[in-house]
Amino acid sequence: MLENAPPSAGEVRALAQQLLSWADQLALARSAQLTVSDENLEGSVLQLALAGRDIARLRARMFPETDFASSGWDLMLEMFIREAEGQRVSLEQLAADDGSPALTVHRSVNMLIDKQLVARGYKDSASREVWLSLTSTGKQKMAAFLLESARFSRPPSLAETSPPTWVDPDRP
């Protein structure tokens, strides 16, 4: 008879506390698995930067007659990518690779320097070759921006989907 008796209020509370404790342990274990190492975080930030550059290139290809470009942003993104890949960045390289008029590139670089996002240096005292690098503020802001912008990315399940049938990307 006593085996079929309902549990007391104290037993129910004890069971509820035990369940809550287990739930907390499971939640902590799961969040520990989701922690990203610094190395993985750097790789993720670089992947986001590369995706941003690829998206900008796609935009330019899809809308060739429309100037959506922000030369300053494109240059800063390119410098971020090259530095993350261990490359040095020269002003001449950026101007040649950007495709914008050299004067536009120089103005954009000067604006980024004025905003203290980019630093300018010279190969050596006798050289006129200009080297550029992101300042620590520029690097930190780019990384923070890229990580925050990841919230807007497509879920992986949609990454391989085709545009809707009413969208024809080859049609003006």
C-alpha positions in Angstrom: 0.0 0.0 0.0 2.7 2.5 0.9 4.4 1.9 -2.5 1.4 3.4 -4.3 1.2 6.5 -2.1 1.8 9.8 -3.8 5.1 11.5 -3.0 5.2 14.0 -0.3 5.8 17.7 -1.1 9.3 17.5 0.2 10.1 14.5 -2.1 8.7 16.5 -5.1 10.8 19.5 -4.2 13.9 17.3 -3.9 13.2 15.7 -7.3 12.6 19.1 -8.8 15.9 20.4 -7.4 17.7 17.4 -8.7 16.2 17.9 -12.2 17.2 21.6 -12.2 20.7 20.7 -11.1 21.0 18.3 -14.0 19.7 20.9 -16.4 22.3 23.4 -15.2 25.1 20.8 -15.6 23.9 20.0 -19.1 23.7 23.6 -20.1 27.2 24.3 -18.8 28.6 21.2 -20.6 27.0 22.4 -23.8 28.2 26.0 -23.6 31.7 24.6 -22.9 31.6 22.7 -26.2 30.6 25.9 -28.0 33.5 27.9 -26.7 35.7 29.0 -29.6 39.5 29.0 -29.3 41.4 32.1 -30.3 42.8 30.3 -33.3 39.4 29.2 -34.5 38.0 32.7 -33.9 40.8 34.2 -36.0 40.0 31.7 -38.8 36.3 32.5 -38.5 36.9 36.2 -38.7 39.1 35.8 -41.8 36.4 33.6 -43.4 33.9 36.3 -42.8 36.2 38.9 -44.3 36.7 36.7 -47.4 33.0 36.3 -47.7 32.5 40.1 -47.4 35.0 40.6 -50.2 33.4 37.9 -52.4 29.9 39.5 -51.8 31.3 42.9 -52.9 32.8 41.3 -56.0 29.5 39.5 -56.8 27.6 42.8 -56.3 30.0 44.6 -58.8 29.5 41.7 -61.3 25.7 41.7 -60.9 25.4 45.5 -61.1 28.2 46.6 -63.3 26.6 49.9 -64.3 25.9 51.0 -60.8 28.6 52.3 -58.4 27.8 50.8 -55.0 31.4 50.6 -54.1 32.8 52.3 -51.0 36.5 52.5 -51.9 37.5 53.1 -48.3 35.6 50.1 -47.0 36.9 47.9 -49.8 40.5 48.9 -49.2 40.2 48.4 -45.4 38.7 45.0 -46.0 41.4 44.0 -48.4 44.1 45.2 -46.0 42.5 43.1 -43.2 42.4 40.0 -45.3 46.0 40.4 -46.6 47.3 41.1 -43.1 45.4 38.1 -41.7 47.1 36.0 -44.4 50.5 37.3 -43.4 51.0 39.5 -46.5 52.4 43.1 -46.4 50.3 45.7 -48.2 51.7 48.4 -50.4 49.8 51.4 -51.5 50.8 50.7 -55.1 49.5 47.1 -54.9 46.2 48.3 -53.4 45.8 50.9 -56.1 46.5 48.4 -58.9 44.3 45.6 -57.5 41.4 47.8 -56.5 40.5 48.9 -60.1 39.6 52.4 -58.9 41.4 55.4 -60.1 44.7 55.9 -58.2 43.5 59.3 -56.9 40.4 57.7 -55.4 42.5 55.0 -53.7 44.9 57.7 -52.3 42.1 59.8 -51.0 40.4 56.8 -49.4 43.7 55.7 -47.8 44.3 59.3 -46.5 40.8 59.3 -45.0 41.4 56.0 -43.2 44.7 57.4 -41.9 42.9 60.5 -40.6 40.4 58.2 -38.8 43.4 56.4 -37.3 42.3 53.1 -38.8 45.3 52.7 -41.1 49.0 53.6 -40.6 51.4 54.5 -43.4 55.1 53.5 -43.4 57.9 53.4 -45.9 60.0 50.4 -46.9 63.1 52.3 -45.8 64.2 55.9 -45.5 65.5 56.1 -49.1 62.5 54.3 -50.6 59.3 56.0 -51.8 57.4 52.6 -51.6 54.5 53.1 -49.2 53.5 50.3 -46.9 50.1 50.3 -45.2 48.8 48.4 -42.2 45.7 48.5 -40.0 46.2 50.1 -36.7 45.3 48.1 -33.6 42.0 50.1 -33.5 41.4 49.3 -37.1 42.0 45.6 -36.6 39.8 45.4 -33.5 37.0 47.3 -35.1 37.1 45.1 -38.3 37.1 41.9 -36.2 34.2 43.2 -34.1 32.3 44.2 -37.2 32.8 40.9 -38.9 31.8 38.9 -35.9 28.7 41.0 -35.3 27.8 40.8 -39.0 27.9 37.0 -38.8 24.4 37.3 -37.3 23.1 38.2 -40.7 24.5 35.3 -42.6 22.3 32.6 -44.1 21.7 29.4 -42.2 23.8 26.6 -43.6 20.7 24.8 -44.7 19.9 27.6 -47.2 23.4 28.1 -48.5 23.0 25.7 -51.4 19.5 26.7 -52.4 18.8 28.3 -55.8 17.1 31.7 -56.1 13.4 31.7 -56.4 12.0 30.9 -59.9 11.0 34.5 -60.4 14.6 35.6 -60.0 16.8 35.4 -63.1 20.3 36.7 -62.2 21.4 36.9 -65.8 18.5 39.1 -66.9 18.8 42.9 -66.6 
